[in-house]
Amino acid sequence: MEVSEAIRARKSIRAYSSTPIPKEKLEKILEAARLAPSAENLQPWYFVVVTNPEHKKQIAKSGKFARFLTECPVVIVGCGDRSASPKWYVIDVAIAMQNMVLAATSEGLGTCWVGSFDEGLVKRLLEIPDHYKVVALLAVGYPEKKFDLLGRVVHFIRRRKKLQDIAGLEEYGKPFV
């Protein structure tokens, strides 16, 4: 799959089949994160791959919008090293995680960024050191064919903005297109 195809195909998936993800696919996804750019090439990230059902259940209970994490076969916890890159760790981890999203999409997997979680609980549960911050969670798995009413309503109400609404040429407000 071409990158532009993966960008267009990517959707936030909140329903997953229980089919396990082959280790080779997970390695490709993590390799995509490893190859991401970072400020000063510090690579201030660490990714915890969570497959333990009890851990996923506890993480899912910690966030209002994270309940579906119990269904997905894998939750990747994206951590940023504050001491290595105090100003840029969040951006660097986000770039690496977006690489993972696109790699997963190209492998036929669904993903969903999750920002709804109790960081303290996640850090204690997964024994993440203090100098790391949990930036985001990423649900990964094979999409389950379910009718997603909420997703359809949200996308109907909040359609993608047009290019001229998000980009200016040379200055703010000057149409790019």
C-alpha positions as CSV (number, residue, x, y, z in Angstrom):
1,M,0.0,0.0,0.0
2,E,1.3,3.4,-0.9
3,V,1.7,6.0,1.9
4,S,-1.1,8.2,0.4
5,E,-3.4,5.2,0.3
6,A,-2.7,4.4,4.0
7,I,-3.4,8.0,4.9
8,R,-6.7,7.9,3.1
9,A,-7.6,4.4,4.4
10,R,-6.8,5.1,8.1
11,K,-9.8,5.3,10.4
12,S,-10.2,5.3,14.1
13,I,-11.2,1.7,14.9
14,R,-12.9,1.0,18.2
15,A,-14.1,-2.5,17.5
16,Y,-11.6,-5.4,17.0
17,S,-11.6,-9.1,16.3
18,S,-9.8,-11.3,18.8
19,T,-7.4,-12.5,16.1
20,P,-3.8,-12.2,17.3
21,I,-1.4,-10.0,15.4
22,P,1.6,-11.9,14.0
23,K,4.9,-10.9,15.6
24,E,6.3,-9.9,12.2
25,K,3.6,-7.3,11.8
26,L,4.2,-5.9,15.2
27,E,7.9,-5.7,14.5
28,K,7.2,-3.7,11.2
29,I,5.0,-1.3,13.2
30,L,7.6,-0.8,15.9
31,E,10.3,-0.4,13.2
32,A,8.3,2.4,11.6
33,A,8.4,4.2,15.0
34,R,12.1,3.6,15.4
35,L,12.8,5.2,12.0
36,A,10.8,8.4,12.8
37,P,12.6,11.7,12.9
38,S,13.2,13.4,16.3
39,A,14.7,16.7,17.5
40,E,18.5,16.4,17.5
41,N,17.9,12.7,16.7
42,L,17.5,12.1,20.5
43,Q,14.8,9.5,19.9
44,P,13.2,10.1,23.4
45,W,10.7,7.3,23.1
46,Y,9.9,3.9,24.5
47,F,7.0,1.8,23.5
48,V,5.4,-0.8,25.8
49,V,3.5,-3.5,23.8
50,V,0.6,-4.7,26.0
51,T,-1.1,-8.0,25.3
52,N,-1.9,-9.1,28.8
53,P,-5.8,-9.1,29.0
54,E,-5.8,-8.1,32.7
55,H,-3.4,-5.1,32.0
56,K,-5.6,-4.1,29.0
57,K,-8.7,-4.3,31.3
58,Q,-7.1,-2.1,33.9
59,I,-5.9,0.5,31.4
60,A,-9.3,0.5,29.7
61,K,-11.1,1.2,33.0
62,S,-8.7,4.2,33.6
63,G,-10.2,6.3,30.9
64,K,-13.7,7.4,30.0
65,F,-13.1,6.8,26.3
66,A,-10.8,3.8,26.6
67,R,-13.3,1.1,27.3
68,F,-12.8,-0.6,24.0
69,L,-9.2,-1.4,24.7
70,T,-10.2,-4.7,26.3
71,E,-11.2,-5.9,22.9
72,C,-8.1,-5.1,20.9
73,P,-5.3,-7.6,20.8
74,V,-2.5,-5.0,21.4
75,V,-2.3,-1.7,23.1
76,I,1.0,0.2,22.5
77,V,1.9,2.7,25.2
78,G,3.9,5.6,23.8
79,C,6.3,7.0,26.4
80,G,8.5,10.1,26.1
81,D,11.7,10.6,28.0
82,R,11.4,14.1,29.6
83,S,15.0,14.2,30.8
84,A,16.4,13.4,27.3
85,S,14.3,15.9,25.5
86,P,12.3,18.2,27.8
87,K,11.0,20.5,25.0
88,W,10.3,18.0,22.3
89,Y,9.5,14.5,23.7
90,V,5.8,14.9,23.1
91,I,6.1,15.9,19.5
92,D,8.8,13.2,18.8
93,V,6.7,10.4,20.4
94,A,3.6,11.6,18.4
95,I,5.6,11.6,15.1
96,A,6.8,8.0,15.9
97,M,3.3,6.9,16.8
98,Q,1.8,8.3,13.6
99,N,4.4,6.3,11.7
100,M,3.1,3.2,13.6
101,V,-0.5,4.1,12.6
102,L,0.4,4.3,8.9
103,A,2.5,1.1,9.1
104,A,-0.4,-0.8,10.8
105,T,-2.8,0.5,8.2
106,S,-0.6,-0.8,5.4
107,E,-0.5,-4.2,7.1
108,G,-4.3,-4.4,7.1
109,L,-4.7,-3.5,10.8
110,G,-6.9,-0.9,12.4
111,T,-5.7,1.6,15.1
112,C,-7.1,4.2,17.4
113,W,-5.2,6.9,19.2
114,V,-6.3,7.0,22.9
115,G,-5.6,10.0,25.1
116,S,-8.2,9.1,27.8
117,F,-6.2,7.2,30.5
118,D,-4.9,7.6,34.0
119,E,-1.2,8.1,33.5
120,G,-0.3,7.2,37.1
121,L,-2.1,3.9,36.9
122,V,-0.5,3.1,33.5
123,K,2.9,3.9,34.8
124,R,2.5,1.8,37.9
125,L,1.0,-1.1,36.1
126,L,3.7,-1.2,33.4
127,E,6.6,-0.2,35.7
128,I,7.4,2.9,33.6
129,P,10.2,5.0,35.1
130,D,9.5,8.4,36.5
131,H,11.4,10.4,33.9
132,Y,9.0,9.1,31.2
133,K,5.6,10.5,30.5
134,V,2.9,8.5,28.9
135,V,2.1,10.5,25.8
136,A,-0.7,8.4,24.2
137,L,-2.0,4.8,23.8
138,L,-2.5,3.1,20.5
139,A,-5.1,0.3,20.0
140,V,-4.0,-2.1,17.3
141,G,-5.8,-5.0,15.8
142,Y,-7.9,-6.4,13.0
143,P,-11.1,-4.3,12.6
144,E,-14.3,-6.0,13.6
145,K,-17.2,-5.4,11.2
146,K,-19.6,-3.6,13.5
147,F,-21.9,-0.7,12.8
148,D,-20.2,2.3,14.4
149,L,-23.1,4.8,14.9
150,L,-21.0,7.2,17.0
151,G,-18.2,7.3,14.4
152,R,-20.7,7.9,11.6
153,V,-22.5,10.7,13.4
154,V,-19.2,12.4,14.3
155,H,-18.0,12.2,10.7
156,F,-21.3,13.5,9.4
157,I,-21.4,16.4,11.8
158,R,-17.6,17.2,11.6
159,R,-16.6,16.6,8.1
160,R,-13.0,17.1,7.0
161,K,-12.2,20.7,6.5
162,K,-11.3,21.9,3.0
163,L,-7.7,22.6,2.1
164,Q,-8.3,26.3,1.7
165,D,-9.6,26.3,5.3
166,I,-6.4,24.9,6.8
167,A,-3.6,26.3,4.7
168,G,-2.4,29.7,3.6
169,L,0.2,30.8,1.1
170,E,3.0,33.0,2.5
171,E,0.7,34.4,5.3
172,Y,-2.3,33.4,7.4
173,G,-5.5,33.8,5.6
174,K,-4.1,34.1,2.1
175,P,-5.6,31.2,0.1
176,F,-3.2,28.4,-0.8
177,V,-5.7,27.1,-3.3
